[in-house]
Amino acid sequence: MQPVIHTEAWLLPHLDPILVSVGPIALRWYGLMYLLGFCFALWQAKRQASQPKSGWHSGEVETLLHACFFGLFLGGRLGYTLVYQYPTFVTDPLSVLRIWEGGMSFHGGLVGVILALGWFARLTQRPFLLVADFIAPWVPVGLGLGRIGNFINGELWGRVTGVPWAVIFPQAGPWPRHPSQLYEALLEGVLLFLLLQHFRHPARPTGTLSGLFLCGYGCLRFIVEYYREPDPQCAALVATLTMGQQLSLPMIIAGLTLLVLAYRRSS
């Protein structure tokens, strides 16, 4: 039996996912959002580095952000291909390089960023958690903007629902659905950003902001997954958990562990 179509649901208009193109090079809405998030993080990180006795200088910040940006895209693309499109990868390994086709995994991107942070920490002889704490407060803005890009593209939609604010995504059929991309933008973007900003002042033990980011994102993503349509290629659930929830659990555990260790060391 098909769900009842609610006439009050908003029909998402079709928008070309490509904002502008020059020959084979195209700028997509999704890519633009990531670019805006990167620019915001660079701006705020440079402001933070300019503070007296910050221990950072502008050149280091640019190197760190560019390394994280590279790690994000490489890890995100690899993670998406290996987790969500593994059969395609097996038959066509070069598909991982076709970033213009879309498809990014947050958890894969996180691994890429962690590797970039580790490389930078070793390069500058700084503790890894000190570097991670420096960048963590600005990450949610990019995450929130990325989810808005998902909404504009009409992808990663939510489950069928009858709530008054439901949206009909043409690519997902005629049924009203949760705008789960906007839920994520508000929770993983706005709420997590405000939470991390609150804990930045006064100074907290090293590892606090990193732990709070991992735990906060993991918990918020876990909640939103109940409203987000599971990826069809990962429809099989393990212990009633979606793939997103399964990948978020290690983040929650790691975040809580970092928080406990941070405050133990400071006590």
C-alpha positions, 0 to 999 in steps of 0.5 A: 500500500502506497503512502497517502500524498499530502497536498500541503507538502512542499514540492522541491523545485528542480535545481541544476546541481551544477552552478556554473561550468567552464568546459569539463570543469563544473562547480556544483552547489555541493562543492560551493558549500564546502568551499564556503565552509573552508573559507569560513574555517580559514578566516576564523582560524587566522583570527584565532592565530592572530591573538596574542600568545596564540602560538600559531601564525598565519602560514601554519594555519593555511598549511593546516587547512589546506591539508585538512581540505585535501584529506576531507575530499580524498577520504570522503570520496574513498569512504563513499566508494568503498562503503556505499558503492563497493560493487562499482569500485570492484568492477571500475576502480577508477570510479573513485577519481570521478568526484564530479559524479558526486558522492561523499562520506562524512565518516570517510572524510573524517578519517582523511582529516584525522590523517591530515591532522596527524601529518601536520602535528608531526610536521610542526612538533605539536601534540595531535590533540592540540592541533585537533582542538584548534580546528574542531570548533570551525568544522560544523559550519562546513558540515551544515553548509554541506547539508544545505547543498544536499537539500538543494540537490534533492539528495539524501532525503528523509523517510516518508512522513505526514508532518506539516513541513514535509517535502516532496523530492522529485527524485524520490517519488511523489511521497512527502518526506522528512527534510532530513538534510535540514535537520542535519544542518541545524543539529550538526551545523548550528547546534554543534557549532554553538556547543563548541563555541561555548566550550572554547571559553574559558580554555579547556583541557587539551582534547576536550573540544576534539572529544566534544566534536566526535561525541556531539556529531556522533550523537546528533547523526545517530538521532537524525538517522531515524528520519533519514532514508537508509541508502538502498545499497546498505539497506540490510540492518545490523541490530536494527541500526543503519549504516550511518548509526553503526559508523557513528557509534565508534565516534561517540565512544572515542569522543567520550573516551577523549573527554574522560581522559582530558579531564582526568589529566587536568585534575 
